[in-house]
Amino acid sequence: MTDQANEFDAMTPDEIIALTNRLRLDTSAARELLPPEGAAPELANVPRSVKLTLTEDKLMKARAKELGLTASAYFRALLARDLATPADRPLTTADIPMLVQLIRGHAA
């Protein structure tokens, strides 16, 4: 308990019960967050809690800003890159050594 008084301190138990009986759960705002009926699964975003250290969070947000992305878009891009199969990923200069070995293997 804290030393600070609040509006409930002056209420009787019966008043608190009456107040709680008047409370109603409103889920209309939650419905707005759901994807449209029949939406493609890849278009529906699922909220996910990811635990990062303060340093990781700061670095991630800074890098996302450098790239002109939100932190969520940056995280999704990293995930997509990590999950991509070789057929999904375009060739880069980092692939040159592998290509040279592949060519040498076929030439022998």
A tleap script that builds the chain and sets N, CA, C and O, in Angstrom:
source leaprc.protein.ff14SB
mol = sequence {
  NMET THR ASP GLN ALA ASN GLU PHE ASP ALA
  MET THR PRO ASP GLU ILE ILE ALA LEU THR
  ASN ARG LEU ARG LEU ASP THR SER ALA ALA
  ARG GLU LEU LEU PRO PRO GLU GLY ALA ALA
  PRO GLU LEU ALA ASN VAL PRO ARG SER VAL
  LYS LEU THR LEU THR GLU ASP LYS LEU MET
  LYS ALA ARG ALA LYS GLU LEU GLY LEU THR
  ALA SER ALA TYR PHE ARG ALA LEU LEU ALA
  ARG ASP LEU ALA THR PRO ALA ASP ARG PRO
  LEU THR THR ALA ASP ILE PRO MET LEU VAL
  GLN LEU ILE ARG GLY HIE ALA CALA
}
set mol.1.N position { 0.838 -1.188 0.000 }
set mol.1.CA position { 0.000 0.000 0.000 }
set mol.1.C position { 0.877 1.244 0.000 }
set mol.1.O position { 2.005 1.219 0.494 }
set mol.2.N position { 0.364 2.305 -0.544 }
set mol.2.CA position { 1.095 3.569 -0.556 }
set mol.2.C position { 0.480 4.525 0.451 }
set mol.2.O position { -0.621 4.299 0.954 }
set mol.3.N position { 1.197 5.581 0.732 }
set mol.3.CA position { 0.702 6.598 1.653 }
set mol.3.C position { -0.268 7.559 0.969 }
set mol.3.O position { -0.934 8.347 1.639 }
set mol.4.N position { -0.350 7.500 -0.341 }
set mol.4.CA position { -1.204 8.433 -1.069 }
set mol.4.C position { -2.662 7.985 -0.988 }
set mol.4.O position { -2.974 6.807 -1.159 }
set mol.5.N position { -3.536 8.937 -0.728 }
set mol.5.CA position { -4.970 8.646 -0.687 }
set mol.5.C position { -5.514 8.661 -2.104 }
set mol.5.O position { -5.016 9.393 -2.960 }
set mol.6.N position { -6.529 7.859 -2.350 }
set mol.6.CA position { -7.180 7.906 -3.652 }
set mol.6.C position { -8.690 7.944 -3.444 }
set mol.6.O position { -9.175 7.841 -2.317 }
set mol.7.N position { -9.416 8.091 -4.528 }
set mol.7.CA position { -10.865 8.273 -4.437 }
set mol.7.C position { -11.583 7.066 -3.845 }
set mol.7.O position { -12.705 7.200 -3.356 }
set mol.8.N position { -10.966 5.902 -3.878 }
set mol.8.CA position { -11.607 4.703 -3.355 }
set mol.8.C position { -11.477 4.579 -1.837 }
set mol.8.O position { -12.226 3.831 -1.210 }
set mol.9.N position { -10.539 5.302 -1.251 }
set mol.9.CA position { -10.352 5.228 0.201 }
set mol.9.C position { -11.596 5.667 0.963 }
set mol.9.O position { -11.872 5.146 2.043 }
set mol.10.N position { -12.343 6.609 0.421 }
set mol.10.CA position { -13.524 7.138 1.111 }
set mol.10.C position { -14.774 6.309 0.835 }
set mol.10.O position { -15.824 6.562 1.424 }
set mol.11.N position { -14.672 5.323 -0.054 }
set mol.11.CA position { -15.846 4.525 -0.418 }
set mol.11.C position { -16.059 3.393 0.579 }
set mol.11.O position { -15.112 2.827 1.126 }
set mol.12.N position { -17.323 3.085 0.795 }
set mol.12.CA position { -17.663 1.946 1.648 }
set mol.12.C position { -17.556 0.676 0.809 }
set mol.12.O position { -17.559 0.750 -0.420 }
set mol.13.N position { -17.463 -0.478 1.448 }
set mol.13.CA position { -17.436 -1.730 0.681 }
set mol.13.C position { -18.648 -1.876 -0.240 }
set mol.13.O position { -18.511 -2.365 -1.362 }
set mol.14.N position { -19.828 -1.461 0.215 }
set mol.14.CA position { -21.023 -1.554 -0.634 }
set mol.14.C position { -20.916 -0.648 -1.861 }
set mol.14.O position { -21.356 -1.021 -2.948 }
set mol.15.N position { -20.336 0.536 -1.691 }
set mol.15.CA position { -20.147 1.449 -2.832 }
set mol.15.C position { -19.151 0.862 -3.832 }
set mol.15.O position { -19.334 0.996 -5.041 }
set mol.16.N position { -18.116 0.223 -3.339 }
set mol.16.CA position { -17.130 -0.403 -4.237 }
set mol.16.C position { -17.775 -1.553 -4.997 }
set mol.16.O position { -17.543 -1.709 -6.196 }
set mol.17.N position { -18.582 -2.359 -4.315 }
set mol.17.CA position { -19.282 -3.463 -4.986 }
set mol.17.C position { -20.226 -2.914 -6.050 }
set mol.17.O position { -20.283 -3.446 -7.159 }
set mol.18.N position { -20.964 -1.857 -5.727 }
set mol.18.CA position { -21.881 -1.250 -6.702 }
set mol.18.C position { -21.108 -0.725 -7.908 }
set mol.18.O position { -21.545 -0.875 -9.049 }
set mol.19.N position { -19.970 -0.116 -7.652 }
set mol.19.CA position { -19.145 0.401 -8.748 }
set mol.19.C position { -18.660 -0.735 -9.643 }
set mol.19.O position { -18.769 -0.646 -10.866 }
set mol.20.N position { -18.132 -1.787 -9.054 }
set mol.20.CA position { -17.611 -2.895 -9.863 }
set mol.20.C position { -18.722 -3.605 -10.620 }
set mol.20.O position { -18.487 -4.142 -11.703 }
set mol.21.N position { -19.936 -3.616 -10.063 }
set mol.21.CA position { -21.066 -4.235 -10.771 }
set mol.21.C position { -21.479 -3.432 -12.001 }
set mol.21.O position { -22.094 -3.981 -12.916 }
set mol.22.N position { -21.155 -2.157 -12.035 }
set mol.22.CA position { -21.488 -1.311 -13.194 }
set mol.22.C position { -20.446 -1.413 -14.308 }
set mol.22.O position { -20.702 -0.974 -15.429 }
set mol.23.N position { -19.289 -1.979 -14.019 }
set mol.23.CA position { -18.230 -2.069 -15.025 }
set mol.23.C position { -18.620 -3.065 -16.106 }
set mol.23.O position { -19.146 -4.138 -15.810 }
set mol.24.N position { -18.364 -2.713 -17.342 }
set mol.24.CA position { -18.652 -3.579 -18.485 }
set mol.24.C position { -17.418 -3.644 -19.371 }
set mol.24.O position { -16.765 -2.631 -19.621 }
set mol.25.N position { -17.109 -4.842 -19.841 }
set mol.25.CA position { -15.981 -5.040 -20.740 }
set mol.25.C position { -16.391 -4.634 -22.149 }
set mol.25.O position { -17.392 -5.127 -22.671 }
set mol.26.N position { -15.634 -3.749 -22.760 }
set mol.26.CA position { -15.912 -3.287 -24.117 }
set mol.26.C position { -14.809 -3.816 -25.029 }
set mol.26.O position { -13.663 -3.376 -24.937 }
set mol.27.N position { -15.147 -4.749 -25.900 }
set mol.27.CA position { -14.157 -5.350 -26.796 }
set mol.27.C position { -14.194 -4.745 -28.197 }
set mol.27.O position { -13.538 -5.256 -29.105 }
set mol.28.N position { -14.948 -3.669 -28.385 }
set mol.28.CA position { -15.069 -3.091 -29.729 }
set mol.28.C position { -13.719 -2.611 -30.255 }
set mol.28.O position { -13.437 -2.763 -31.444 }
set mol.29.N position { -12.886 -2.039 -29.400 }
set mol.29.CA position { -11.569 -1.574 -29.848 }
set mol.29.C position { -10.702 -2.756 -30.258 }
set mol.29.O position { -9.928 -2.652 -31.209 }
set mol.30.N position { -10.819 -3.873 -29.558 }
set mol.30.CA position { -10.024 -5.057 -29.892 }
set mol.30.C position { -10.423 -5.605 -31.256 }
set mol.30.O position { -9.572 -6.091 -32.002 }
set mol.31.N position { -11.703 -5.531 -31.587 }
set mol.31.CA position { -12.159 -6.026 -32.895 }
set mol.31.C position { -11.530 -5.246 -34.037 }
set mol.31.O position { -11.290 -5.802 -35.108 }
set mol.32.N position { -11.262 -3.967 -33.821 }
set mol.32.CA position { -10.639 -3.154 -34.866 }
set mol.32.C position { -9.219 -3.616 -35.171 }
set mol.32.O position { -8.708 -3.353 -36.259 }
set mol.33.N position { -8.577 -4.298 -34.232 }
set mol.33.CA position { -7.209 -4.758 -34.429 }
set mol.33.C position { -7.137 -6.068 -35.202 }
set mol.33.O position { -6.072 -6.438 -35.695 }
set mol.34.N position { -8.248 -6.766 -35.311 }
set mol.34.CA position { -8.258 -8.039 -36.016 }
set mol.34.C position { -8.151 -7.809 -37.520 }
set mol.34.O position { -8.633 -6.797 -38.030 }
set mol.35.N position { -7.516 -8.749 -38.236 }
set mol.35.CA position { -7.466 -8.614 -39.697 }
set mol.35.C position { -8.863 -8.776 -40.274 }
set mol.35.O position { -9.716 -9.417 -39.660 }
set mol.36.N position { -9.107 -8.203 -41.449 }
set mol.36.CA position { -10.427 -8.346 -42.072 }
set mol.36.C position { -10.752 -9.817 -42.320 }
set mol.36.O position { -9.857 -10.633 -42.537 }
set mol.37.N position { -12.021 -10.136 -42.284 }
set mol.37.CA position { -12.472 -11.505 -42.541 }
set mol.37.C position { -11.965 -11.961 -43.901 }
set mol.37.O position { -12.145 -11.252 -44.892 }
set mol.38.N position { -11.339 -13.122 -43.969 }
set mol.38.CA position { -10.828 -13.669 -45.215 }
set mol.38.C position { -9.508 -13.071 -45.668 }
set mol.38.O position { -9.066 -13.342 -46.785 }
set mol.39.N position { -8.863 -12.261 -44.827 }
set mol.39.CA position { -7.578 -11.656 -45.202 }
set mol.39.C position { -6.514 -12.737 -45.346 }
set mol.39.O position { -6.533 -13.745 -44.640 }
set mol.40.N position { -5.597 -12.511 -46.261 }
set mol.40.CA position { -4.494 -13.446 -46.460 }
set mol.40.C position { -3.646 -13.497 -45.188 }
set mol.40.O position { -3.361 -12.452 -44.603 }
set mol.41.N position { -3.240 -14.689 -44.750 }
set mol.41.CA position { -2.470 -14.809 -43.504 }
set mol.41.C position { -1.202 -13.966 -43.483 }
set mol.41.O position { -0.806 -13.472 -42.428 }
set mol.42.N position { -0.564 -13.798 -44.633 }
set mol.42.CA position { 0.679 -13.019 -44.656 }
set mol.42.C position { 0.437 -11.523 -44.451 }
set mol.42.O position { 1.377 -10.774 -44.187 }
set mol.43.N position { -0.818 -11.088 -44.573 }
set mol.43.CA position { -1.143 -9.680 -44.366 }
set mol.43.C position { -1.594 -9.386 -42.937 }
set mol.43.O position { -1.675 -8.225 -42.536 }
set mol.44.N position { -1.884 -10.425 -42.176 }
set mol.44.CA position { -2.348 -10.241 -40.797 }
set mol.44.C position { -1.137 -10.147 -39.875 }
set mol.44.O position { -0.294 -11.045 -39.856 }
set mol.45.N position { -1.051 -9.067 -39.116 }
set mol.45.CA position { 0.049 -8.901 -38.168 }
set mol.45.C position { -0.340 -9.478 -36.816 }
set mol.45.O position { -1.451 -9.265 -36.332 }
set mol.46.N position { 0.586 -10.206 -36.219 }
set mol.46.CA position { 0.384 -10.795 -34.902 }
set mol.46.C position { 1.256 -10.032 -33.919 }
set mol.46.O position { 2.477 -10.004 -34.075 }
set mol.47.N position { 0.653 -9.409 -32.907 }
set mol.47.CA position { 1.478 -8.714 -31.915 }
set mol.47.C position { 2.363 -9.724 -31.196 }
set mol.47.O position { 1.892 -10.790 -30.800 }
set mol.48.N position { 3.626 -9.400 -31.028 }
set mol.48.CA position { 4.573 -10.315 -30.400 }
set mol.48.C position { 5.448 -9.514 -29.461 }
set mol.48.O position { 5.935 -8.440 -29.816 }
set mol.49.N position { 5.645 -10.030 -28.279 }
set mol.49.CA position { 6.526 -9.379 -27.315 }
set mol.49.C position { 7.919 -9.970 -27.470 }
set mol.49.O position { 8.105 -11.179 -27.332 }
set mol.50.N position { 8.882 -9.130 -27.753 }
set mol.50.CA position { 10.270 -9.569 -27.899 }
set mol.50.C position { 11.090 -8.857 -26.836 }
set mol.50.O position { 11.104 -7.628 -26.769 }
set mol.51.N position { 11.764 -9.628 -26.016 }
set mol.51.CA position { 12.560 -9.043 -24.937 }
set mol.51.C position { 13.969 -8.745 -25.441 }
set mol.51.O position { 14.673 -9.639 -25.911 }
set mol.52.N position { 14.371 -7.482 -25.339 }
set mol.52.CA position { 15.706 -7.036 -25.724 }
set mol.52.C position { 16.323 -6.303 -24.548 }
set mol.52.O position { 15.616 -5.745 -23.709 }
set mol.53.N position { 17.642 -6.309 -24.495 }
set mol.53.CA position { 18.295 -5.476 -23.495 }
set mol.53.C position { 18.117 -4.026 -23.920 }
set mol.53.O position { 17.790 -3.752 -25.075 }
set mol.54.N position { 18.327 -3.110 -23.007 }
set mol.54.CA position { 18.211 -1.689 -23.359 }
set mol.54.C position { 19.185 -1.327 -24.470 }
set mol.54.O position { 18.849 -0.558 -25.371 }
set mol.55.N position { 20.387 -1.877 -24.407 }
set mol.55.CA position { 21.392 -1.596 -25.440 }
set mol.55.C position { 20.941 -2.135 -26.789 }
set mol.55.O position { 21.031 -1.435 -27.797 }
set mol.56.N position { 20.452 -3.382 -26.818 }
set mol.56.CA position { 19.970 -3.963 -28.073 }
set mol.56.C position { 18.815 -3.149 -28.647 }
set mol.56.O position { 18.763 -2.899 -29.851 }
set mol.57.N position { 17.897 -2.739 -27.789 }
set mol.57.CA position { 16.745 -1.959 -28.236 }
set mol.57.C position { 17.187 -0.624 -28.828 }
set mol.57.O position { 16.689 -0.203 -29.871 }
set mol.58.N position { 18.121 0.032 -28.156 }
set mol.58.CA position { 18.626 1.326 -28.634 }
set mol.58.C position { 19.313 1.165 -29.992 }
set mol.58.O position { 19.084 1.958 -30.906 }
set mol.59.N position { 20.156 0.135 -30.119 }
set mol.59.CA position { 20.865 -0.095 -31.382 }
set mol.59.C position { 19.900 -0.477 -32.500 }
set mol.59.O position { 20.058 -0.033 -33.637 }
set mol.60.N position { 18.903 -1.299 -32.181 }
set mol.60.CA position { 17.935 -1.709 -33.195 }
set mol.60.C position { 17.142 -0.511 -33.705 }
set mol.60.O position { 16.954 -0.356 -34.911 }
set mol.61.N position { 16.678 0.335 -32.788 }
set mol.61.CA position { 15.905 1.512 -33.196 }
set mol.61.C position { 16.753 2.472 -34.020 }
set mol.61.O position { 16.268 3.056 -34.989 }
set mol.62.N position { 18.015 2.635 -33.640 }
set mol.62.CA position { 18.906 3.524 -34.391 }
set mol.62.C position { 19.129 2.989 -35.802 }
set mol.62.O position { 19.098 3.751 -36.769 }
set mol.63.N position { 19.356 1.665 -35.923 }
set mol.63.CA position { 19.586 1.072 -37.244 }
set mol.63.C position { 18.318 1.147 -38.099 }
set mol.63.O position { 18.388 1.430 -39.295 }
set mol.64.N position { 17.176 0.895 -37.491 }
set mol.64.CA position { 15.915 0.989 -38.226 }
set mol.64.C position { 15.715 2.404 -38.747 }
set mol.64.O position { 15.283 2.597 -39.883 }
set mol.65.N position { 16.026 3.391 -37.918 }
set mol.65.CA position { 15.884 4.791 -38.329 }
set mol.65.C position { 16.817 5.109 -39.492 }
set mol.65.O position { 16.426 5.803 -40.432 }
set mol.66.N position { 18.065 4.597 -39.432 }
set mol.66.CA position { 19.022 4.800 -40.539 }
set mol.66.C position { 18.462 4.265 -41.850 }
set mol.66.O position { 18.669 4.850 -42.913 }
set mol.67.N position { 17.754 3.149 -41.761 }
set mol.67.CA position { 17.204 2.505 -42.957 }
set mol.67.C position { 15.839 3.062 -43.354 }
set mol.67.O position { 15.274 2.659 -44.371 }
set mol.68.N position { 15.309 3.989 -42.551 }
set mol.68.CA position { 13.999 4.555 -42.840 }
set mol.68.C position { 12.859 3.595 -42.546 }
set mol.68.O position { 11.806 3.658 -43.181 }
set mol.69.N position { 13.071 2.704 -41.581 }
set mol.69.CA position { 12.067 1.711 -41.225 }
set mol.69.C position { 11.602 1.913 -39.793 }
set mol.69.O position { 12.290 2.536 -38.985 }
set mol.70.N position { 10.433 1.383 -39.492 }
set mol.70.CA position { 10.034 1.297 -38.094 }
set mol.70.C position { 10.800 0.137 -37.479 }
set mol.70.O position { 11.353 -0.697 -38.196 }
set mol.71.N position { 10.835 0.082 -36.161 }
set mol.71.CA position { 11.511 -1.031 -35.489 }
set mol.71.C position { 10.848 -2.356 -35.878 }
set mol.71.O position { 11.537 -3.358 -36.071 }
set mol.72.N position { 9.528 -2.367 -35.993 }
set mol.72.CA position { 8.817 -3.595 -36.373 }
set mol.72.C position { 9.170 -4.029 -37.790 }
set mol.72.O position { 9.406 -5.211 -38.039 }
set mol.73.N position { 9.206 -3.078 -38.719 }
set mol.73.CA position { 9.543 -3.411 -40.106 }
set mol.73.C position { 10.976 -3.918 -40.203 }
set mol.73.O position { 11.256 -4.852 -40.955 }
set mol.74.N position { 11.876 -3.313 -39.453 }
set mol.74.CA position { 13.275 -3.756 -39.441 }
set mol.74.C position { 13.367 -5.179 -38.898 }
set mol.74.O position { 14.061 -6.020 -39.471 }
set mol.75.N position { 12.677 -5.447 -37.806 }
set mol.75.CA position { 12.694 -6.780 -37.209 }
set mol.75.C position { 12.129 -7.809 -38.186 }
set mol.75.O position { 12.678 -8.903 -38.319 }
set mol.76.N position { 11.018 -7.458 -38.880 }
set mol.76.CA position { 10.437 -8.383 -39.865 }
set mol.76.C position { 11.401 -8.632 -41.020 }
set mol.76.O position { 11.486 -9.752 -41.523 }
set mol.77.N position { 12.134 -7.593 -41.446 }
set mol.77.CA position { 13.101 -7.759 -42.536 }
set mol.77.C position { 14.227 -8.702 -42.120 }
set mol.77.O position { 14.651 -9.550 -42.905 }
set mol.78.N position { 14.711 -8.555 -40.888 }
set mol.78.CA position { 15.752 -9.462 -40.394 }
set mol.78.C position { 15.243 -10.892 -40.337 }
set mol.78.O position { 15.951 -11.824 -40.716 }
set mol.79.N position { 14.022 -11.064 -39.867 }
set mol.79.CA position { 13.431 -12.392 -39.775 }
set mol.79.C position { 13.259 -13.003 -41.164 }
set mol.79.O position { 13.573 -14.174 -41.373 }
set mol.80.N position { 12.767 -12.219 -42.100 }
set mol.80.CA position { 12.574 -12.716 -43.467 }
set mol.80.C position { 13.900 -13.133 -44.083 }
set mol.80.O position { 13.981 -14.165 -44.748 }
set mol.81.N position { 14.934 -12.338 -43.865 }
set mol.81.CA position { 16.258 -12.667 -44.408 }
set mol.81.C position { 16.791 -13.952 -43.783 }
set mol.81.O position { 17.370 -14.785 -44.480 }
set mol.82.N position { 16.601 -14.118 -42.483 }
set mol.82.CA position { 17.094 -15.309 -41.802 }
set mol.82.C position { 16.345 -16.563 -42.242 }
set mol.82.O position { 16.937 -17.637 -42.345 }
set mol.83.N position { 15.055 -16.432 -42.501 }
set mol.83.CA position { 14.242 -17.591 -42.865 }
set mol.83.C position { 14.264 -17.905 -44.359 }
set mol.83.O position { 13.780 -18.958 -44.773 }
set mol.84.N position { 14.809 -17.023 -45.156 }
set mol.84.CA position { 14.827 -17.220 -46.613 }
set mol.84.C position { 15.677 -18.436 -46.976 }
set mol.84.O position { 16.728 -18.681 -46.384 }
set mol.85.N position { 15.200 -19.181 -47.954 }
set mol.85.CA position { 15.991 -20.290 -48.484 }
set mol.85.C position { 16.945 -19.717 -49.521 }
set mol.85.O position { 16.743 -18.594 -49.983 }
set mol.86.N position { 17.981 -20.464 -49.896 }
set mol.86.CA position { 18.898 -19.946 -50.924 }
set mol.86.C position { 18.179 -19.527 -52.208 }
set mol.86.O position { 18.605 -18.582 -52.873 }
set mol.87.N position { 17.103 -20.215 -52.559 }
set mol.87.CA position { 16.362 -19.862 -53.775 }
set mol.87.C position { 15.637 -18.524 -53.620 }
set mol.87.O position { 15.390 -17.834 -54.609 }
set mol.88.N position { 15.295 -18.157 -52.381 }
set mol.88.CA position { 14.590 -16.899 -52.128 }
set mol.88.C position { 15.530 -15.704 -52.116 }
set mol.88.O position { 15.108 -14.569 -52.334 }
set mol.89.N position { 16.805 -15.964 -51.859 }
set mol.89.CA position { 17.758 -14.889 -51.612 }
set mol.89.C position { 18.522 -14.560 -52.891 }
set mol.89.O position { 19.026 -15.470 -53.550 }
set mol.90.N position { 18.620 -13.288 -53.255 }
set mol.90.CA position { 19.412 -12.928 -54.439 }
set mol.90.C position { 20.900 -13.138 -54.158 }
set mol.90.O position { 21.349 -13.063 -53.014 }
set mol.91.N position { 21.641 -13.398 -55.213 }
set mol.91.CA position { 23.091 -13.566 -55.066 }
set mol.91.C position { 23.740 -12.220 -54.771 }
set mol.91.O position { 23.321 -11.184 -55.288 }
set mol.92.N position { 24.769 -12.256 -53.931 }
set mol.92.CA position { 25.530 -11.054 -53.600 }
set mol.92.C position { 27.006 -11.352 -53.771 }
set mol.92.O position { 27.389 -12.487 -54.056 }
set mol.93.N position { 27.834 -10.336 -53.597 }
set mol.93.CA position { 29.285 -10.550 -53.703 }
set mol.93.C position { 29.783 -11.524 -52.644 }
set mol.93.O position { 30.834 -12.140 -52.822 }
set mol.94.N position { 29.057 -11.672 -51.563 }
set mol.94.CA position { 29.445 -12.638 -50.534 }
set mol.94.C position { 29.348 -14.071 -51.052 }
set mol.94.O position { 29.935 -14.981 -50.466 }
set mol.95.N position { 28.613 -14.279 -52.142 }
set mol.95.CA position { 28.448 -15.617 -52.705 }
set mol.95.C position { 29.541 -15.981 -53.706 }
set mol.95.O position { 29.580 -17.122 -54.165 }
set mol.96.N position { 30.414 -15.070 -54.054 }
set mol.96.CA position { 31.444 -15.330 -55.072 }
set mol.96.C position { 32.315 -16.536 -54.726 }
set mol.96.O position { 32.503 -17.393 -55.590 }
set mol.97.N position { 32.859 -16.651 -53.507 }
set mol.97.CA position { 33.687 -17.834 -53.211 }
set mol.97.C position { 32.933 -19.147 -53.408 }
set mol.97.O position { 33.501 -20.116 -53.912 }
set mol.98.N position { 31.672 -19.190 -53.020 }
set mol.98.CA position { 30.881 -20.400 -53.199 }
set mol.98.C position { 30.676 -20.694 -54.684 }
set mol.98.O position { 30.736 -21.850 -55.102 }
set mol.99.N position { 30.435 -19.658 -55.477 }
set mol.99.CA position { 30.240 -19.841 -56.915 }
set mol.99.C position { 31.516 -20.334 -57.592 }
set mol.99.O position { 31.464 -21.195 -58.471 }
set mol.100.N position { 32.664 -19.786 -57.183 }
set mol.100.CA position { 33.946 -20.223 -57.750 }
set mol.100.C position { 34.161 -21.700 -57.449 }
set mol.100.O position { 34.560 -22.455 -58.336 }
set mol.101.N position { 33.907 -22.121 -56.224 }
set mol.101.CA position { 34.062 -23.535 -55.868 }
set mol.101.C position { 33.104 -24.401 -56.677 }
set mol.101.O position { 33.473 -25.485 -57.127 }
set mol.102.N position { 31.894 -23.933 -56.859 }
set mol.102.CA position { 30.908 -24.679 -57.629 }
set mol.102.C position { 31.357 -24.833 -59.078 }
set mol.102.O position { 31.248 -25.917 -59.651 }
set mol.103.N position { 31.862 -23.754 -59.674 }
set mol.103.CA position { 32.330 -23.797 -61.068 }
set mol.103.C position { 33.537 -24.716 -61.192 }
set mol.103.O position { 33.608 -25.524 -62.118 }
set mol.104.N position { 34.483 -24.600 -60.269 }
set mol.104.CA position { 35.672 -25.468 -60.300 }
set mol.104.C position { 35.279 -26.931 -60.158 }
set mol.104.O position { 35.866 -27.799 -60.803 }
set mol.105.N position { 34.298 -27.205 -59.326 }
set mol.105.CA position { 33.861 -28.590 -59.127 }
set mol.105.C position { 33.244 -29.172 -60.386 }
set mol.105.O position { 33.429 -30.358 -60.662 }
set mol.106.N position { 32.515 -28.370 -61.160 }
set mol.106.CA position { 31.900 -28.852 -62.395 }
set mol.106.C position { 32.912 -28.938 -63.530 }
set mol.106.O position { 32.738 -29.739 -64.448 }
set mol.107.N position { 33.965 -28.126 -63.483 }
set mol.107.CA position { 34.965 -28.122 -64.555 }
set mol.107.C position { 35.909 -29.313 -64.432 }
set mol.107.O position { 36.530 -29.709 -65.418 }
set mol.108.N position { 36.027 -29.882 -63.253 }
set mol.108.CA position { 36.988 -30.977 -63.039 }
set mol.108.C position { 36.511 -32.281 -63.604 }
set mol.108.O position { 37.209 -33.290 -63.503 }
savepdb mol mol.pdb
quit
